[in-house]
Structures are given as structure tokens and as C-alpha cells.
Amino acid sequence: MDNVEDLRPAHVLVLPGGRPVGTTPPRPWHPSQLRMRLFTDALRLRLSTYDIAVDLVDYRYCGWNDDHMSPVRDGLRAIESVIRRRGDVRFGLVGHAMGARAIAHLAAQHGVESLVALAPWWPADDADLIPAGRHLLVAHGTEDTRTDPRMAQSQTMAAGDRGVNTRWRPLPGAGHFLLTDPRWWADTTADFLTCTLAGKPTTCPGDDHAS
């Protein structure tokens, strides 16, 4: 049965970054929002070849907001909306910074198979929430001063030890905002999602445990 092709549709949701605290709506013209729209468009262009839909999650608020975990609630609503429209779906979740924290909290949702954490903000060992068997790519600029690449790598290694299928991808000299070599961030993400959602995950190139 392992060789039976999974014919369920695949859908990717992209969750932007934000602030630790913020109760105002994100501004559409803010650079972080504009960057993630361009990033989402690049993913959509690549993944449409494989009939994988891509949507950017709209946030009600621009912050995490402590126990309210605002982007997690927005991500859950987006997942439920896709399921209502498309039925049983295989999900890929992509998050930058705060969005990467949100996808860790959403990783146990039904249908979630692949996660891409870009410059993740994981202040509370959030990667521990990712269940074994999921596919996780973590990409981080080595010169990021807003979120710690060493902490991200350590949590990626720990996830691999727990049975998460992990890939660690550092980008030397890059900072936090995906501005250094934007194509690298988009291509690395698209290649991983193509492999895990439209290919054979066990043979994806570069499979590792954050070594």
C-alpha cells in the first residue's frame, strides 16, 4: 500500500510575520505584507504546475498577543475554509518569523503534512509541537539578529530526533527579512513543497536531521 498515490488535492497556506504584541490590523502596504504577497505569488507560479493551490492567510491583528495566539486562530480559520470548499485536503504550511511559530501550533491539524519555517520565531520550544511523521524544512539566514538561527537549528535537530522528517537550510550572510537572494527563499520552499506534496517525500534530496 505504500506505493499507492495519494490523490487528495494539496493546498499551501502562507502565514506572514508580525509582532509579539499588536491589536491593529496589518497594513496592506507595510513592507512585510508586500514581501509575503510577492513570495506567495512566486510559490503559486511554481506550484500551479502540480495543481497545488497557494493562498496567503489574512490576519485580523498584526501581533501574536500572548495566549490569544492571534495568527494561530487565523490559520485555523483558513484551514477550515479550505476544507469546506475542497473536502479532504493535504496541507502545506509556510510561515515567516511569527508565522513560523503559528504553523508549529497548527502542525497537528488533520491533513497537515509539510511545514516550511522561514527565520522562525520559536521562543518557547514551539517546534516541540510538530508531530512525528510531518515533513519540516527550516531555512534561516546566518546573520539574522531578530530571530536566532542557532535556536532554530537546535529545535530542528530535536524535532528530527523525535521522528519529524527535517531539513535544515542556512543561508550564509542573510538577515531576517528574506531580502538576501529572494529567489533562493522561494525556490527552496517550492522545491520542498513540490517534493513532499507532489512527489515521493522519502526520496527528497537533502533529507537530513539538521546536521
N, C-alpha and C positions, 0 to 999 in steps of 0.2 A: 504493500500500500504506500510505501514511502515515495514511490515514483509517480503516483497519481498527481496530475496537475491540479492545482487549486484554481478553480475557475471563478471564484468570487472577485468582484471588482475591487480595485485598490484606489485609495484616496489619501492624499497627503494634506495635512494641515500645518501651516506655518504660524508660529507664535512669536511675536516680536519681543524685544526687551522693554525695560521700563525702569521704574524707581522702587526703592524699598517701600516708600510711602507716597501715595498720590491718589487723591479722590476726585480729580478732574478728568474729563475725557481726554484721550490722546488727541493731539492736534494733527490733522492730516498732513500739514505742511512741515511738520517737525522732521529734521534730518533722519532720525531713527525710523520714522514711519516711511519716509520716501525710500530709504535704503532697502527696507524689507519689501516694499512693493516691487522695486526693481529686481531684488533677489527672487521673489516669488514668480515674477514674470519669466525670469531665466529658467527656473525649475519647470514651470509649466511648458515652456518651449521644448525642453529636453524630454520631459516625461510624457508629453502627449503622444509621442511616437509609440508608447507602450500602453496607451489608453489609461494612463494614471492621471486622475484629476488632481488639481492643486488649488487650494484656497488659503488666503490669508485670514487669520482669525481677527475679528474686530473686538477690541477691548472696550468695556464700559468705563474703566478707570485706568489711569496710567501707572498705578503702583501695585505692589504685591499686597500691602496692607495687612501685615501680621496674620492673625488667624483667619481673616476673611479670605486670604489667598485668591484675590480677585481674578487673576488670569487663569487659575485652575477652573473656576466656575465658568468663565467664558469659553475655555477649551472644551469643557464637558458639554456645554450647550451646543457648541459646533459639532462635536461628535454625534450627539443625539439628533441634531438636524440632518446630518448626512445619512444616518441610519433610517430616519423616517422617509427620506427621499429615495434611498438606494437599496435599503434592505441590509442583508448581511455583508459587511464590507471589511476588507483588510486595510488597516490604517498604518500610515507612516506619519510620525510627528516630528516636526523640525522646530527647534527653539533656539533663540539667541539670548544669552545672558539670563534675564528674568524668565524669558520664555522657555529656556532650557530647564530652569527649575520647575516650571509648570508641567512640562512634559514628563518629568520624572514622577510627579504626583499623579499623572494620568496614565502611566505606563501599564497599570494593572487592569485598565478598562478592556472590556471584551472587544476583540478584533485588532487591538494594537499589536503590531508585530515588529516594527522598526522605529528606532528613535535616533535623531541626529541632534546632538547638543553642541552648539557653536559658542565658544567662550562662555561656558556655563557658569552661572552664579549658583553654587551649591554650598551655602554657608552652614547647613545643618546635616551634612552627610546625606543629602537628598537622593543621591544615586542609589542608596540602600533600598529605595522604594521600587526599583526596577526589578521585576521578577526574572528568575532564571528562564532561559529559553528565548528571551527577547534579543533582538539584534540592535546593538548600540554603537554608533560612531560618535566619538568626541574629537572635535577639532578646536585647537586653541593657538593663538599667537603667543610666541615665547616671550614677547616683551609687553604683554598685557599687564597694565597696572591697576585695572579696575576689578577684574576677577582673576584669581590666582591659578595659573596653568599647572603649578605643582600639585595643588589641592585637587584639581580636576583629574590629573593623571593618576594620583593616588586612589581616588574614588573609582576611576575606570578600572584600575588593576583589581581593586576589591570586588567590583561587580563581576569581573571575569572569573575570579576565584569562586564566586557563588554560582556560576553557571550561565551568566549572561554572555552572549557572543559579542565580544568587544573589539573595537578597533580604535586606536589612539593615533591621531594625526596632528603633530605640531607643525606650525608654520613659522620658521625662524625669522626673527626680526619684526613680526607683525604685532600690532596692538589689538585693541579691543573691538573696534568698530567695523571690521570686515572691509576696511578701505585698502589695505595692502593686498594687492593681487585679488580683486573681487572675483575674477573668473575662477581662481583656484577654489575659493569657498563654494561657489555654485557648482563647479564641476565635481568636486569631491563629494558634495551632498548628492548630486544627481546620480553619480556612478554608484554610490552605496544604495540608494533607493531603487535604482534600476535592478541591481543585483538581488536585493533582498525581497523586493515586491514583484519583480517580473522575471527573475532568473532562478538560480539554484543557490540559496543562501550558504549552504555548506561548502561551496567552492568559490566564494567571493575572493578575489585577490586581496592579499594583505590581511587575511584573518589573523588576529593576534590577541594577546592579553595585555595590551598597553606596555609591551616591552620596549 
